[in-house]
Amino acid sequence: MPCERGGARTIVTMIPAPFLLYLGSSTDFAGIKTSRGLAAFRPDDCVGEFRHDDCTLTLGLPRLTIAEAAAAGARTLVLGIANQGGVMDAVLVDDAAAALEAGMNIAAGLHQRLRDVPRLADLAREHGLQLFDVREPPTNLPVGNGYARAGHRLLTVGTDCSVGKMYASLALAEGLKARGIKADFRATGQTGILVAGAGVPVDAVVADFISGAIEVLAPARTDDGWDVIEGQGSLYHPSFAGVSTGLLHGAQPEALVMCHDPVREYMRGIPGRALPDLAECLAANLQVARLTSPNVRAVGVCLNSSRMEPFAARQLCARIEDELGLPCTDPIAFGVEAILDELLCLAPSKSSTTASH
């Protein structure tokens, strides 16, 4: 796997752009989050999208065939989809093979490795191309210890998977930098790693090393800056709560931001299981985080209101603010200023004259 390692980070900045973003036959809005994230945060590197006729989704990019994308200069097909178990079906393998034959590299963040598909490995060798497995954890990760370390850290957490934790984390990091405060986005998932160029795919880390990986990803810092750590999964998701727990312990967060999709009908991949109550979920995350960060505080709620009317979304934000006593916003539609005000009141920077409380 040609991705470099950097300490406890997987480095993927060398994946050749421009990208052709793969949608395939997707009908699940949350399932194309990696392609959608690249289209949103690295638009200049994306020449178009590849989708079959039965795909009901679009990123708003030009729809290109493999041949058209190659002619337009695409150098890498990004298999930017996520499914249950992270596996490749026969159609996806056929599409990836066609891209290799057209002269494109392949990048994927699925649990099943590209290099483990003989047909793709053989074609890459034959054409002198590369296979980039983004969900490849760094080697030699330590076991976490939970010892207190210096620095300001914020962790986004969620009521479910794929509810906007990466979007919120990126918006918060950029908002801090816009205020003249040092901040770093710490990616922990395939999409965040592709956007940022580095990170730890925490759901591919052996469970014993999850908290240690995050301790190294966001080490002690003494520059009064913030590490904004991308959360994964949910404490209330039966499939992925273990990853969320390890993140909470390894991050030692000073602050939590809860992320939520208000129109989702059930937990992702588990029809019939309702999403948790926001207040209950927030309280549970705070309780788990206190094992390594006794003074952790909640500083806001971020909604993914992309499928709501703006007026209804603002009304819902106002209602949640009244119920929880915390600022609530859609970080993309409405910004994160209120949450940053709450955060910096909690832990003011050296340049701030706001008194802490």
Secondary structure, 3 states (H helix, E strand, C coil): CCCEEECCEEECCCCCCCEEEEEECCCCHHHHHHHHHHHHHCHHHEEEEEECCCCCCCCCCCECCHHHHHHCCCCEEEECCCCCCCCCCHHHHHHHHHHHHCCCEEEECCCCCHHHCHHHHHHHHHHCCCEEECCCCCCCCCCCCCCCCCCEEEEEEECCCCCCHHHHHHHHHHHHHHCCCCEEEECCCHHHHHHHCEECCHHHCCHHHHHHHHHHHCCCCCCCCEEEECCCCCCCCCCCHHHHHHHHHHHCCCEEEEEECCCCCCCCCCCCCCCCCHHHHHHHHHHHHCCCCCCCEEEEEEECCCCCCHHHHHHHHHHHHHHHCCCEECCCCCCCHHHHHHHHHHCCCCCCCCCCC
